[in-house]
Every structure is written in C-alpha cells, then in structure tokens.
Amino acid sequence: MDQDDTVKALEGVAAVVDRLSDSQRGEFQQVIEAMTAAETDPGRREFLEVFPDGFGLAE
C-alpha cells in the first residue's frame, strides 16, 4: 500500500475513534483485545497490541 494512502486511512480511523463515546471506546477496546488474543501473525498481533495507545483508546 502506498504510504500516503496508509496515512490517510489511519487518519480516518483516528477520526472515527475520536468521535466514539466512552462506552463505545470500551466496547471497541474489548474487540481489539479479543482480536489480539486470537491473532497468530506476529506482525498483526504487534499492531493490535499497540493500537489502543496509538489511537487514544487506552488511558
């Protein structure tokens, strides 16, 4: 994927996450945790592990 396209996509994700309510953030955090636990690919697992901090879900 082109780096510029990647940045645009991640900015879009960040904008959506920023608009979530507290309860929605909690639910999304639970989904990310479940995905992380089930992920077998080390690269994707690492991404999921840092996602909550990188996108402002973890406090």
PDB file of N, CA, C and O in Angstrom, chain B, residues numbered from 101:
ATOM      1  N   MET B 101       0.847  -1.169   0.000  1.00  0.00           N
ATOM      2  CA  MET B 101       0.000   0.000   0.000  1.00  0.00           C
ATOM      3  C   MET B 101       0.898   1.240   0.000  1.00  0.00           C
ATOM      4  O   MET B 101       1.923   1.277   0.682  1.00  0.00           O
ATOM      5  N   ASP B 102       0.508   2.231  -0.756  1.00  0.00           N
ATOM      6  CA  ASP B 102       1.240   3.485  -0.817  1.00  0.00           C
ATOM      7  C   ASP B 102       1.248   4.159   0.556  1.00  0.00           C
ATOM      8  O   ASP B 102       0.231   4.162   1.250  1.00  0.00           O
ATOM      9  N   GLN B 103       2.379   4.723   0.947  1.00  0.00           N
ATOM     10  CA  GLN B 103       2.487   5.341   2.278  1.00  0.00           C
ATOM     11  C   GLN B 103       1.504   6.487   2.473  1.00  0.00           C
ATOM     12  O   GLN B 103       0.944   6.633   3.559  1.00  0.00           O
ATOM     13  N   ASP B 104       1.285   7.291   1.462  1.00  0.00           N
ATOM     14  CA  ASP B 104       0.325   8.390   1.581  1.00  0.00           C
ATOM     15  C   ASP B 104      -1.086   7.861   1.808  1.00  0.00           C
ATOM     16  O   ASP B 104      -1.845   8.407   2.609  1.00  0.00           O
ATOM     17  N   ASP B 105      -1.426   6.792   1.092  1.00  0.00           N
ATOM     18  CA  ASP B 105      -2.743   6.175   1.275  1.00  0.00           C
ATOM     19  C   ASP B 105      -2.873   5.579   2.669  1.00  0.00           C
ATOM     20  O   ASP B 105      -3.936   5.655   3.287  1.00  0.00           O
ATOM     21  N   THR B 106      -1.796   4.989   3.161  1.00  0.00           N
ATOM     22  CA  THR B 106      -1.795   4.414   4.503  1.00  0.00           C
ATOM     23  C   THR B 106      -2.037   5.490   5.556  1.00  0.00           C
ATOM     24  O   THR B 106      -2.838   5.306   6.472  1.00  0.00           O
ATOM     25  N   VAL B 107      -1.343   6.606   5.418  1.00  0.00           N
ATOM     26  CA  VAL B 107      -1.511   7.708   6.364  1.00  0.00           C
ATOM     27  C   VAL B 107      -2.946   8.222   6.333  1.00  0.00           C
ATOM     28  O   VAL B 107      -3.532   8.469   7.387  1.00  0.00           O
ATOM     29  N   LYS B 108      -3.513   8.385   5.159  1.00  0.00           N
ATOM     30  CA  LYS B 108      -4.895   8.857   5.036  1.00  0.00           C
ATOM     31  C   LYS B 108      -5.870   7.883   5.702  1.00  0.00           C
ATOM     32  O   LYS B 108      -6.797   8.292   6.401  1.00  0.00           O
ATOM     33  N   ALA B 109      -5.641   6.593   5.473  1.00  0.00           N
ATOM     34  CA  ALA B 109      -6.519   5.585   6.073  1.00  0.00           C
ATOM     35  C   ALA B 109      -6.430   5.620   7.592  1.00  0.00           C
ATOM     36  O   ALA B 109      -7.453   5.562   8.275  1.00  0.00           O
ATOM     37  N   LEU B 110      -5.213   5.714   8.127  1.00  0.00           N
ATOM     38  CA  LEU B 110      -5.043   5.746   9.582  1.00  0.00           C
ATOM     39  C   LEU B 110      -5.604   7.030  10.183  1.00  0.00           C
ATOM     40  O   LEU B 110      -6.134   7.013  11.294  1.00  0.00           O
ATOM     41  N   GLU B 111      -5.493   8.133   9.465  1.00  0.00           N
ATOM     42  CA  GLU B 111      -6.100   9.383   9.939  1.00  0.00           C
ATOM     43  C   GLU B 111      -7.617   9.249  10.005  1.00  0.00           C
ATOM     44  O   GLU B 111      -8.256   9.766  10.921  1.00  0.00           O
ATOM     45  N   GLY B 112      -8.185   8.552   9.026  1.00  0.00           N
ATOM     46  CA  GLY B 112      -9.628   8.310   9.032  1.00  0.00           C
ATOM     47  C   GLY B 112     -10.050   7.462  10.222  1.00  0.00           C
ATOM     48  O   GLY B 112     -11.065   7.740  10.861  1.00  0.00           O
ATOM     49  N   VAL B 113      -9.279   6.435  10.516  1.00  0.00           N
ATOM     50  CA  VAL B 113      -9.559   5.590  11.680  1.00  0.00           C
ATOM     51  C   VAL B 113      -9.470   6.421  12.958  1.00  0.00           C
ATOM     52  O   VAL B 113     -10.334   6.322  13.829  1.00  0.00           O
ATOM     53  N   ALA B 114      -8.430   7.236  13.069  1.00  0.00           N
ATOM     54  CA  ALA B 114      -8.256   8.075  14.258  1.00  0.00           C
ATOM     55  C   ALA B 114      -9.429   9.029  14.431  1.00  0.00           C
ATOM     56  O   ALA B 114      -9.870   9.266  15.555  1.00  0.00           O
ATOM     57  N   ALA B 115      -9.936   9.575  13.341  1.00  0.00           N
ATOM     58  CA  ALA B 115     -11.073  10.495  13.423  1.00  0.00           C
ATOM     59  C   ALA B 115     -12.329   9.780  13.927  1.00  0.00           C
ATOM     60  O   ALA B 115     -13.089  10.337  14.718  1.00  0.00           O
ATOM     61  N   VAL B 116     -12.539   8.562  13.471  1.00  0.00           N
ATOM     62  CA  VAL B 116     -13.703   7.787  13.926  1.00  0.00           C
ATOM     63  C   VAL B 116     -13.558   7.452  15.407  1.00  0.00           C
ATOM     64  O   VAL B 116     -14.503   7.616  16.179  1.00  0.00           O
ATOM     65  N   VAL B 117     -12.384   6.986  15.800  1.00  0.00           N
ATOM     66  CA  VAL B 117     -12.134   6.624  17.202  1.00  0.00           C
ATOM     67  C   VAL B 117     -12.328   7.852  18.098  1.00  0.00           C
ATOM     68  O   VAL B 117     -12.858   7.737  19.203  1.00  0.00           O
ATOM     69  N   ASP B 118     -11.907   9.000  17.632  1.00  0.00           N
ATOM     70  CA  ASP B 118     -12.023  10.228  18.410  1.00  0.00           C
ATOM     71  C   ASP B 118     -13.477  10.589  18.703  1.00  0.00           C
ATOM     72  O   ASP B 118     -13.764  11.227  19.716  1.00  0.00           O
ATOM     73  N   ARG B 119     -14.397  10.186  17.824  1.00  0.00           N
ATOM     74  CA  ARG B 119     -15.814  10.521  17.990  1.00  0.00           C
ATOM     75  C   ARG B 119     -16.603   9.488  18.802  1.00  0.00           C
ATOM     76  O   ARG B 119     -17.793   9.682  19.053  1.00  0.00           O
ATOM     77  N   LEU B 120     -15.959   8.402  19.213  1.00  0.00           N
ATOM     78  CA  LEU B 120     -16.659   7.373  19.980  1.00  0.00           C
ATOM     79  C   LEU B 120     -16.993   7.867  21.392  1.00  0.00           C
ATOM     80  O   LEU B 120     -16.233   8.620  22.001  1.00  0.00           O
ATOM     81  N   SER B 121     -18.132   7.428  21.888  1.00  0.00           N
ATOM     82  CA  SER B 121     -18.482   7.709  23.280  1.00  0.00           C
ATOM     83  C   SER B 121     -17.614   6.838  24.189  1.00  0.00           C
ATOM     84  O   SER B 121     -16.933   5.927  23.718  1.00  0.00           O
ATOM     85  N   ASP B 122     -17.640   7.117  25.473  1.00  0.00           N
ATOM     86  CA  ASP B 122     -16.853   6.318  26.421  1.00  0.00           C
ATOM     87  C   ASP B 122     -17.246   4.843  26.378  1.00  0.00           C
ATOM     88  O   ASP B 122     -16.384   3.965  26.409  1.00  0.00           O
ATOM     89  N   SER B 123     -18.544   4.577  26.307  1.00  0.00           N
ATOM     90  CA  SER B 123     -18.977   3.175  26.269  1.00  0.00           C
ATOM     91  C   SER B 123     -18.569   2.507  24.956  1.00  0.00           C
ATOM     92  O   SER B 123     -18.195   1.334  24.949  1.00  0.00           O
ATOM     93  N   GLN B 124     -18.639   3.240  23.854  1.00  0.00           N
ATOM     94  CA  GLN B 124     -18.209   2.692  22.579  1.00  0.00           C
ATOM     95  C   GLN B 124     -16.704   2.419  22.578  1.00  0.00           C
ATOM     96  O   GLN B 124     -16.245   1.423  22.019  1.00  0.00           O
ATOM     97  N   ARG B 125     -15.947   3.309  23.207  1.00  0.00           N
ATOM     98  CA  ARG B 125     -14.497   3.103  23.312  1.00  0.00           C
ATOM     99  C   ARG B 125     -14.203   1.819  24.088  1.00  0.00           C
ATOM    100  O   ARG B 125     -13.333   1.037  23.705  1.00  0.00           O
ATOM    101  N   GLY B 126     -14.937   1.611  25.181  1.00  0.00           N
ATOM    102  CA  GLY B 126     -14.754   0.402  25.980  1.00  0.00           C
ATOM    103  C   GLY B 126     -15.059  -0.854  25.187  1.00  0.00           C
ATOM    104  O   GLY B 126     -14.321  -1.837  25.253  1.00  0.00           O
ATOM    105  N   GLU B 127     -16.152  -0.816  24.438  1.00  0.00           N
ATOM    106  CA  GLU B 127     -16.520  -1.965  23.616  1.00  0.00           C
ATOM    107  C   GLU B 127     -15.479  -2.215  22.529  1.00  0.00           C
ATOM    108  O   GLU B 127     -15.106  -3.358  22.262  1.00  0.00           O
ATOM    109  N   PHE B 128     -15.018  -1.138  21.908  1.00  0.00           N
ATOM    110  CA  PHE B 128     -14.007  -1.266  20.855  1.00  0.00           C
ATOM    111  C   PHE B 128     -12.709  -1.827  21.428  1.00  0.00           C
ATOM    112  O   PHE B 128     -12.051  -2.656  20.798  1.00  0.00           O
ATOM    113  N   GLN B 129     -12.349  -1.374  22.616  1.00  0.00           N
ATOM    114  CA  GLN B 129     -11.148  -1.879  23.296  1.00  0.00           C
ATOM    115  C   GLN B 129     -11.270  -3.388  23.524  1.00  0.00           C
ATOM    116  O   GLN B 129     -10.300  -4.124  23.342  1.00  0.00           O
ATOM    117  N   GLN B 130     -12.451  -3.844  23.918  1.00  0.00           N
ATOM    118  CA  GLN B 130     -12.661  -5.270  24.139  1.00  0.00           C
ATOM    119  C   GLN B 130     -12.516  -6.059  22.840  1.00  0.00           C
ATOM    120  O   GLN B 130     -11.954  -7.155  22.833  1.00  0.00           O
ATOM    121  N   VAL B 131     -13.021  -5.503  21.748  1.00  0.00           N
ATOM    122  CA  VAL B 131     -12.888  -6.161  20.448  1.00  0.00           C
ATOM    123  C   VAL B 131     -11.415  -6.267  20.063  1.00  0.00           C
ATOM    124  O   VAL B 131     -10.962  -7.318  19.609  1.00  0.00           O
ATOM    125  N   ILE B 132     -10.672  -5.179  20.244  1.00  0.00           N
ATOM    126  CA  ILE B 132      -9.243  -5.184  19.914  1.00  0.00           C
ATOM    127  C   ILE B 132      -8.509  -6.218  20.769  1.00  0.00           C
ATOM    128  O   ILE B 132      -7.649  -6.937  20.261  1.00  0.00           O
ATOM    129  N   GLU B 133      -8.839  -6.299  22.054  1.00  0.00           N
ATOM    130  CA  GLU B 133      -8.198  -7.282  22.938  1.00  0.00           C
ATOM    131  C   GLU B 133      -8.489  -8.712  22.478  1.00  0.00           C
ATOM    132  O   GLU B 133      -7.599  -9.562  22.491  1.00  0.00           O
ATOM    133  N   ALA B 134      -9.729  -8.976  22.074  1.00  0.00           N
ATOM    134  CA  ALA B 134     -10.088 -10.309  21.595  1.00  0.00           C
ATOM    135  C   ALA B 134      -9.363 -10.634  20.289  1.00  0.00           C
ATOM    136  O   ALA B 134      -8.891 -11.754  20.095  1.00  0.00           O
ATOM    137  N   MET B 135      -9.279  -9.648  19.399  1.00  0.00           N
ATOM    138  CA  MET B 135      -8.565  -9.851  18.143  1.00  0.00           C
ATOM    139  C   MET B 135      -7.089 -10.123  18.407  1.00  0.00           C
ATOM    140  O   MET B 135      -6.488 -10.981  17.760  1.00  0.00           O
ATOM    141  N   THR B 136      -6.505  -9.395  19.354  1.00  0.00           N
ATOM    142  CA  THR B 136      -5.093  -9.575  19.691  1.00  0.00           C
ATOM    143  C   THR B 136      -4.851 -10.984  20.218  1.00  0.00           C
ATOM    144  O   THR B 136      -3.890 -11.644  19.823  1.00  0.00           O
ATOM    145  N   ALA B 137      -5.720 -11.439  21.103  1.00  0.00           N
ATOM    146  CA  ALA B 137      -5.560 -12.770  21.690  1.00  0.00           C
ATOM    147  C   ALA B 137      -5.672 -13.871  20.639  1.00  0.00           C
ATOM    148  O   ALA B 137      -5.030 -14.913  20.762  1.00  0.00           O
ATOM    149  N   ALA B 138      -6.483 -13.646  19.607  1.00  0.00           N
ATOM    150  CA  ALA B 138      -6.704 -14.667  18.580  1.00  0.00           C
ATOM    151  C   ALA B 138      -5.698 -14.592  17.432  1.00  0.00           C
ATOM    152  O   ALA B 138      -5.590 -15.532  16.644  1.00  0.00           O
ATOM    153  N   GLU B 139      -4.965 -13.493  17.331  1.00  0.00           N
ATOM    154  CA  GLU B 139      -4.065 -13.291  16.187  1.00  0.00           C
ATOM    155  C   GLU B 139      -2.832 -14.177  16.271  1.00  0.00           C
ATOM    156  O   GLU B 139      -2.164 -14.231  17.304  1.00  0.00           O
ATOM    157  N   THR B 140      -2.538 -14.862  15.193  1.00  0.00           N
ATOM    158  CA  THR B 140      -1.361 -15.737  15.144  1.00  0.00           C
ATOM    159  C   THR B 140      -0.207 -15.120  14.369  1.00  0.00           C
ATOM    160  O   THR B 140       0.938 -15.539  14.537  1.00  0.00           O
ATOM    161  N   ASP B 141      -0.483 -14.140  13.528  1.00  0.00           N
ATOM    162  CA  ASP B 141       0.583 -13.474  12.766  1.00  0.00           C
ATOM    163  C   ASP B 141       1.284 -12.470  13.675  1.00  0.00           C
ATOM    164  O   ASP B 141       0.641 -11.557  14.195  1.00  0.00           O
ATOM    165  N   PRO B 142       2.594 -12.624  13.876  1.00  0.00           N
ATOM    166  CA  PRO B 142       3.310 -11.742  14.805  1.00  0.00           C
ATOM    167  C   PRO B 142       3.220 -10.254  14.447  1.00  0.00           C
ATOM    168  O   PRO B 142       3.114  -9.415  15.341  1.00  0.00           O
ATOM    169  N   GLY B 143       3.259  -9.921  13.177  1.00  0.00           N
ATOM    170  CA  GLY B 143       3.188  -8.523  12.762  1.00  0.00           C
ATOM    171  C   GLY B 143       1.833  -7.899  13.052  1.00  0.00           C
ATOM    172  O   GLY B 143       1.744  -6.781  13.559  1.00  0.00           O
ATOM    173  N   ARG B 144       0.786  -8.635  12.723  1.00  0.00           N
ATOM    174  CA  ARG B 144      -0.571  -8.124  13.004  1.00  0.00           C
ATOM    175  C   ARG B 144      -0.823  -8.075  14.504  1.00  0.00           C
ATOM    176  O   ARG B 144      -1.460  -7.148  15.004  1.00  0.00           O
ATOM    177  N   ARG B 145      -0.321  -9.075  15.218  1.00  0.00           N
ATOM    178  CA  ARG B 145      -0.506  -9.087  16.673  1.00  0.00           C
ATOM    179  C   ARG B 145       0.177  -7.876  17.306  1.00  0.00           C
ATOM    180  O   ARG B 145      -0.389  -7.233  18.190  1.00  0.00           O
ATOM    181  N   GLU B 146       1.385  -7.566  16.858  1.00  0.00           N
ATOM    182  CA  GLU B 146       2.106  -6.409  17.385  1.00  0.00           C
ATOM    183  C   GLU B 146       1.328  -5.116  17.100  1.00  0.00           C
ATOM    184  O   GLU B 146       1.220  -4.248  17.966  1.00  0.00           O
ATOM    185  N   PHE B 147       0.789  -4.998  15.883  1.00  0.00           N
ATOM    186  CA  PHE B 147      -0.012  -3.820  15.543  1.00  0.00           C
ATOM    187  C   PHE B 147      -1.204  -3.689  16.486  1.00  0.00           C
ATOM    188  O   PHE B 147      -1.485  -2.608  17.002  1.00  0.00           O
ATOM    189  N   LEU B 148      -1.905  -4.808  16.704  1.00  0.00           N
ATOM    190  CA  LEU B 148      -3.085  -4.778  17.580  1.00  0.00           C
ATOM    191  C   LEU B 148      -2.702  -4.461  19.023  1.00  0.00           C
ATOM    192  O   LEU B 148      -3.467  -3.815  19.738  1.00  0.00           O
ATOM    193  N   GLU B 149      -1.527  -4.908  19.453  1.00  0.00           N
ATOM    194  CA  GLU B 149      -1.091  -4.644  20.824  1.00  0.00           C
ATOM    195  C   GLU B 149      -0.861  -3.155  21.075  1.00  0.00           C
ATOM    196  O   GLU B 149      -1.136  -2.664  22.170  1.00  0.00           O
ATOM    197  N   VAL B 150      -0.364  -2.438  20.078  1.00  0.00           N
ATOM    198  CA  VAL B 150      -0.079  -1.009  20.263  1.00  0.00           C
ATOM    199  C   VAL B 150      -1.217  -0.107  19.786  1.00  0.00           C
ATOM    200  O   VAL B 150      -1.201   1.099  20.030  1.00  0.00           O
ATOM    201  N   PHE B 151      -2.201  -0.690  19.108  1.00  0.00           N
ATOM    202  CA  PHE B 151      -3.311   0.099  18.563  1.00  0.00           C
ATOM    203  C   PHE B 151      -4.017   0.947  19.619  1.00  0.00           C
ATOM    204  O   PHE B 151      -4.225   2.137  19.383  1.00  0.00           O
ATOM    205  N   PRO B 152      -4.395   0.389  20.775  1.00  0.00           N
ATOM    206  CA  PRO B 152      -5.133   1.182  21.754  1.00  0.00           C
ATOM    207  C   PRO B 152      -4.372   2.451  22.201  1.00  0.00           C
ATOM    208  O   PRO B 152      -4.976   3.516  22.325  1.00  0.00           O
ATOM    209  N   ASP B 153      -3.092   2.343  22.435  1.00  0.00           N
ATOM    210  CA  ASP B 153      -2.315   3.524  22.821  1.00  0.00           C
ATOM    211  C   ASP B 153      -2.165   4.493  21.659  1.00  0.00           C
ATOM    212  O   ASP B 153      -2.307   5.704  21.830  1.00  0.00           O
ATOM    213  N   GLY B 154      -1.885   3.970  20.502  1.00  0.00           N
ATOM    214  CA  GLY B 154      -1.657   4.809  19.335  1.00  0.00           C
ATOM    215  C   GLY B 154      -2.873   5.570  18.868  1.00  0.00           C
ATOM    216  O   GLY B 154      -2.752   6.628  18.250  1.00  0.00           O
ATOM    217  N   PHE B 155      -4.047   5.036  19.159  1.00  0.00           N
ATOM    218  CA  PHE B 155      -5.279   5.680  18.700  1.00  0.00           C
ATOM    219  C   PHE B 155      -6.110   6.240  19.848  1.00  0.00           C
ATOM    220  O   PHE B 155      -7.292   6.536  19.674  1.00  0.00           O
ATOM    221  N   GLY B 156      -5.504   6.385  21.007  1.00  0.00           N
ATOM    222  CA  GLY B 156      -6.160   7.064  22.122  1.00  0.00           C
ATOM    223  C   GLY B 156      -7.241   6.285  22.827  1.00  0.00           C
ATOM    224  O   GLY B 156      -8.079   6.885  23.501  1.00  0.00           O
ATOM    225  N   LEU B 157      -7.256   4.969  22.699  1.00  0.00           N
ATOM    226  CA  LEU B 157      -8.253   4.171  23.409  1.00  0.00           C
ATOM    227  C   LEU B 157      -7.834   3.917  24.856  1.00  0.00           C
ATOM    228  O   LEU B 157      -8.665   3.945  25.764  1.00  0.00           O
ATOM    229  N   ALA B 158      -6.560   3.674  25.062  1.00  0.00           N
ATOM    230  CA  ALA B 158      -6.057   3.403  26.409  1.00  0.00           C
ATOM    231  C   ALA B 158      -5.817   4.714  27.136  1.00  0.00           C
ATOM    232  O   ALA B 158      -5.371   5.701  26.553  1.00  0.00           O
ATOM    233  N   GLU B 159      -6.118   4.697  28.394  1.00  0.00           N
ATOM    234  CA  GLU B 159      -5.933   5.915  29.179  1.00  0.00           C
ATOM    235  C   GLU B 159      -4.944   5.706  30.291  1.00  0.00           C
ATOM    236  O   GLU B 159      -4.668   6.633  31.053  1.00  0.00           O
TER     237      GLU B 159
END
